[in-house]
């Protein structure tokens, strides 16, 4: 696509140069030679007319052919038909220079617009450039160069110094630094070593790394980002759709006005028909909707491009419009407002016949297949404290089953065990309470199957132990939420499946307006549905989650925002916005970008319509001729395009990263 735009611009630039090569000599003949050699004025005028006509044909051929093509489809409401009629009228009026100038300047305007689109595409094109063309994979003991599409998960890949990472992978050998700036916007190199996960699209700076692929290329981070960025341009917002519909009715309306400007004065006021024909032709040139049709979509495209340089992937201009009207923003707690890195801080036994190491070993194996933060914390603690032999002894667990929103169950040596929250314990007939409101608590119990018949239950459930976890609030979350309040987001809320006292305490620390705890996934969804039903008319409710467990909420919200986890299918499919960096402080930046984009789009609408209406009025009363009409067409278009550039160059959006002074930089540069 980039090569297509570049080739198109080269062809258009060449055509403009050739047309100007004929047009400018015609101007010189008209302005200079006719005065120097007035006795041969007719010759010079004839030559200049010939030069103007050649320039007109060169510049206007494509416009005229498109107009005829559209007429064949019974579409006469397009800008090409308008331009063709107006210039033919100018030729009839013997305004040769003006007719040629209209077409040449129209081509210049199209050329500038294509350059603007190409410039807005650059941030997305940079992502495409990040994708590796080949991958070195170990096969039969040798490194073989293959297409990244051919690499399977689990295969080892070699990433040489200076090479791009072809697929998402885990380092198995080596250490070094990765440049992730093109992918995440992070300016400083990221140090990596054995065991670290690396994302496709990163650049290996200074050492040889061996890594094990964790995804196919289709599911890799860089491929999904490219797909997201490409699809974003296809989703139009309400303003863009309005302009498209407006242009459909605008063209026939102004053509009718031009016809009336020609006929009515002749019927009721008199005057020479030549004068009114000239003014009606001027109106056709003035009314060309290029400024609106080109500049408004360009404004949104610039906004989407700017967001991508911040590591914010917005799926369409409709999302930008919704973000402007954000009334309430609901956050998931774990991994979004808190670190998501739970640590097991205490284990309290409730049964005398169990020892801590045996209990931790069994819990480790029960949680072996879970990605829940509490499961990760239990496995991490067990691997640090328990010997591999003991962990292996408790590995023979059968009938393991996830209990959504409650926990997990499994059998060991014929006995059923349960690891989960207070709701799971209640299902077992156990009443539990915590003496610590500052921690997340998971309970461990043994007992019969949950669905066992009463006569089949060989024992009554009993509580064995309580696990206490702590999840730190992200320091940047407090300042980010305060910034969102300052930006006018009226209601900030946090919904969590964690215990109500802990959620209340963390909500107070964060300065939230609303919170709820002890929520199952369906209960969280029900609260979000109520928020959407109760929102003020014309406003939007956003949901911010980790993109894995919150897919239903991300889909339901007016704007779903996935924090990090860009490689997750849930994040890509369910969310409207994907934040590549797992950093909540990019959300206010996203709001600012959306507001500036909408402000510039509205400015372009009022600027284009205002100037055109003013010059139309002047033309009707005889002030200003065809050259002023040309300015109203091409000049206003160029002004609006230049205004759209402000989105990516505005100083109010300079990206200042406070946590490291070295990162204080203007990304728009």
Secondary structure, DSSP 8 states (H G I E B T S, - for coil): -HHHHHHHHHHHHHHHHHHHHHHHHHHHIIIIIHHHTGGGHHHHHHHHHHHHHHHHHHHHHHHHHHHHHHHHTT---SHHHHHHHHHHHHHHTT-HHHHHHHHHHHHHHHHHHHHHHHHHHHHHHHHHHHS-S-EEEEETTEEEEE-GGG--TT-EEEE-TT-B--S-EEEEE--EEEE-HHHH---S-EEE-TT-EE-TT-EE-SS-EEEEE-S-STTSHHHHHHHHHHHHTTS--HHHHHHHHHHHHHHHHHHHHHHHHHHHIIIII---HHHHHHHHHHHHHHT-THHHHHHHHHHHHHHHHHHHHTTEEE--HHHHHHHHTEEEEEEEIIIIIB----EEEEEEE--TT--HHHHHHHHHHHTTT--SHHHHHHHHHHHHHS-HHHHHHTT--EEEEEETTTEEEEEETTEEEEEE-HHHHHHTT-----S-TTSEEEEEEEES-TT--GGG--S--EEEEEEEEE--B-HHHHHHHHHHHHTT--EEEEE-SS-HHHHHHHHHHHT-SEEE-S--HHHHHHHHHHHHHHS-TT-EEEEEE-SSTTHHHHHHSSEEEEES-TT-HHHHHH-SEEESSS-TTHHHHHHHHHHHHHHHHHHHHHHHHHHHHHHHHHHHTT-S-HHHHHIIIIIHHHHHHHHHHHHHH-GGG----TT-GGG---TT-
